[in-house]
Amino acid sequence: MGNHTAVNTFLLWGFSSFPNLQNLLFVVIFSSHVTILLANVSIMVAIKLSHNLHTPMYFFLFGLSFSETCTTMVIIPRMLVDLLSESKTISLRECATQMFFFFGLGGNNCFILSAMSYDRYTAIHNPLHYPILMTRKFCFQLMMTSCMVGFLVSLCITIIIFNFSFCDSYTIQHFFCDILPVASLACDYNSYHAMAIFMLSAFVLVGSFILILISYIFILSTVLKMPSTKGRYKAFSTCSSHLTVVSIHYGFACYIYLRPKNINSFREDMLMAVTYTVLTPLLNPIVYSLRNKEMQIALRKVLGSGNRFISQMINKRPLNI
């Protein structure tokens, strides 16, 4: 195989291509990250504190918001540090860990969206038996299955990639340890490995999307049989937020991970990945907040309680001086 220097660290080249924009990128990405955290935490707190939101749909939304928050925590803090740092190195072990958690959480998100579509199908197709079918125990099992499948596939991909022998080149043309930019540095990476990784990625993205598609085919069939226009509109409106999030999530993910690409596409993939890792987690809570009256009411209560708490703390401060 030839003599090669053992690679123990990588260089995340990422935004080094844009040296004049790094301060601006830091401000934009940091602001987006804070907004993502505040928005998703607000949704989780609203669901936790509002008893009328203790339903399967909001249980899955809580899980999705938590998973999206964790996904951003795996990528964005490191990205912000690298934007301000001269040294952008990452160890082999850190790189593998980042890849494992990012794709594990990403797979988890996909299958949670599938579970949410099944929940909508059950609510529309069988409303009388809905509380019996979608029990808390069953919802928890769906959530755990989503997590286990997502992380199992991610573990397989990570093991395949980090069993490679890496060549002398150690520069990753990305801002995080993405699959193809890391795999392309391996000496023994070939078409068989590429096919195995593609199949595993497709299993998560295409597999979960097929489950969503099946649920919506049955939903459409049920809705078209409804006698009243008002009933059809109400049924479709309960799915609108979920459909919007699915379109955003799968649109970006499939474009990045399933389309044919080569080394020359890394720069384009990196720019798309910024959108996927920053914009998608930001849009999800916005979509559910704007399109859902119950969530809007719950968020107003949470924000009102927060404002009252802050006002009380401010008013008490002079008494302690």
N, C-alpha and C positions, 0 to 999 in steps of 0.2 A: 504493500500500500504506500510505501515511501515514508521518509522521515518527516514528521510534522511536530511543531512545537505544541505541547499540551496547553490548551486554552482553559484558564481558570476564571477569567473575567472577560466581560464584553464591554464595548463602548456603545452606549445608546446615542446614535448620531442625531436622530430626531430633528429637532428644530435648529440644529447647528447650521443648516442650510439657509436660515433666515436670521443672521446675527443682529441685524438692525431692528428686527421686530420682536426680540425676545422679551423686552420689558413690557411692551404692549400686550403680547400674548400672555404674560404672567398676570397682568391686571385683569384681562378678559376672562381667562380660565379660572383664576382665583375667585372672581365675582360670581361666575357661573357655578363654581363648586359650592360656595356658601349658599347660593340660592337653591341649589339642588338639595343640600342638607336641610335647610329650613323648610322647603316645600314638602319633602318626603317625611320629615319628622312631624310636621304639622298634620299631615294626613294620618300618620300612624297614631298620634295623640288623639286626634278627632275621632277616629274609629274606636280607640280604646275607651274613651270617656263617654261616648254617645251610645246609649243602650239601643236606640233604634237602628244603629249601624252594626249591631251584632248579628249579622246574617252571613251566609256563605259567600256572597259576592264581595262583601267588604272584608271578610276574612282573607280571601285570596288577594284582594287589593293591598291589604296590610302586608302580606307576604311578599308581593311584588315590589312594594315601596321599600321594604327592608332589604330585599335582594339587590335592587337598583342602587340603594345607598352603599351597600357593601361593595358592589362592582366599582363604583366611582372611587371608593377609598383604596382599592387595590391599585388603581392607575394614577389618579389625578395628584395626590400628594407627592408622589415620586416625580411626576412630570413637572410640578411647580419647583421642586428642589433643583432639578436638572436645568430649568430655565435660568436660575440664578447662579448656578455652580459652573466653575471651569471644568471640574472633573465630572464626567457623566458615565463613570464606569459602574457596572453591576456584576456581582459575582455569579458564577454558574448556578449556585444553589438558590440565590435570590431570584434569578431569572426563571428557573424552573418553578419556584413557588408562585411567582407572579402569574406565570402562564396557567398553572393549575387552577388557581383561585379565579382568575378572570374568566376562563372558559367554563369552569364549573358553575359559577354564578350566572354566566350567560346562558348555559344550557338549562339551568334552573328556571330562569326567566321565561324561556321558550315553553317549557312544560307547564309552568304556572298559567301562562296565557291559554294553553290548551285546556287546563282544568277550568278556567274561567268561562271558556266557550261551552264546555259541557254543563257547567252550572246554569248558564243562560238558556241552553236547550231544555234542561230539566224544568226550569221555572216557567218557560213558555209552553212546552208540550204537556207537562203534567203538573199544573199548579196546585191541585188539591193534595197530591202526594209529595209535593216538593219538600216540606219539613221532615217527612219520614225518610225520603231518599237521600237528601243532602244533610245528613246529621253532622254534628261537630266531629265525631270520630272519623267519619268517612272523608270529610274535608281535610282533616289532619293527615290521614293516610295518603290522600292525593298530593298534599304539599310535601310530605316526606319522600314519596316516590319521585316527584319532580326533582328534588334535591339529590337523591341518591343516583338517579339516572344521569343527571347533568354532571355530577362530579365523577361518576364512573367513566363516562366517555372522556372527560377532561384528563383523568388519570391515564387512560390508554394513550391519548395523543401525547401527553407530556413524557411518558415512558418511551414511546417510539422516538421522539425527537432527541431526548437527552441520553439515549443510548448510542447516538451517533458519535463518530470521532470528528472533532472539529479541526479544520485546517488552520493555517497560520493567520488568516484574516479573522478578526474578532469584532469588526464594526457592524452593528445591527442598524440597518437603514430604517429605523422607526424610533418612536418615543417610548415604546414599551416592548416587552418580549412577545411579539406576535408570532404566529406559527411559521409562515413562509419566510420572513426575514431571518429568523433563527435557523430554520432548516436549511436555507440556502448556503449557510456557512459551513455545513458539514461536508466532509470529504466523501462519505459513502452514501449521500442522499441520492436516490434514484427514482425512477417512475413508479416502481412498486410501492415505495414508501409514500410517494405523493398520492397514489390511488388509495392507499389505506387511510391516510389522513383525510382525504376528500370524502371517503365513504363514511367515516366517523362524523365529520362535520355535517354531511348531508343527512345522516341519521337524526341528528338533533334538529337541524333547521327544517328540512323537508318533512321528516317524520312528524314533528310537532305541528307543522303547518297543515299536513294532511288531516290530523285529528281535528284541528280547528275548522278546516274546510268541511269535513263530514258533519260536524255539529251544526254549522251554518246552513248546510243543505237541508238538514232535518228541520231547522228553525224556519227556513224559508217555506218549506213544504207545509209546516203547521200554520204559519202566518197566513199563507194564501188561502187556507181553508176557513179562516175566520170570517164570519158573516158581516161584521161591521168594520167600516173604515177606521173608526176611532180605536177599535181594538188592535187593528193592524199597526196603526201609528204608534200606539203605546208599546206594543211588543218590540217594534223596530227601535224605538227611542231608548229602550233599556240596553240595547246592544251597541248603540252608536259610539259610546266612549271606548268600548273594548275594540271595536272594529278600527277606530282611528289609531289606537295604540298599536294594534297588530300590524296595520299598514306601515306605520313609521318604523317599528322594530324590525320587521322582516324585510322591508325595502332596503334599509341600510345593511343589515347583516348578510343578506343573500348577495348583494352587490359586492361586498368586501370579500366574502369567504367562498362563494360558489362559482363566481365567474372565472373563465380561463385567464391566467395572468403569467407574467414573467418578471425578471429582475427589474426591468425598466418601469414596471407598474408600481413599484414600492412607494414612490413619492406621491402618486395619486391615491394609493391605498392609505397612506399616512394621513393625508388631508381628510379623506372620508372617515377614517377612524376617529379623528378629533370630533367630527360631527356625531359619530355613533356613541362615543364615550362621554361627551359633554352635553350634546343637544337632546338626545333621546331620553336620558334620565330627567332632564329638565322639563321636557314636554309632557311626559306621562302624568305627573301630578296636575299640571295646568289643564290638560284635557279632561281629567276626571273632575276637577274643580269647576270648570266652566260649563260642563255639560250635565252636571248632576246637582239637582236642587237640594237633595238631602245632605250631600257633602258640603255644599255652600253654607247651609244653616249650621252644620256641625263645626265648620271652620270658623264661622263668625263667633260662635260661642267660645271656642278655644282662644281666638284672638282677643275677644272681650275679656275673658278671664285673665289672660296674660297681661293685658293693659291695666286691669284693676290691680293685679298683683304688683306690677311695677310702680303704679301710682302709690299704693300703700307703703312700699319700701322707701320711696322717695319722701313721702310725708313723715315717715318714722325717723329718718336720719337726723333731723335737727334735734330730736328729743335725746339722742345719744351723745350730743356734743357737750 
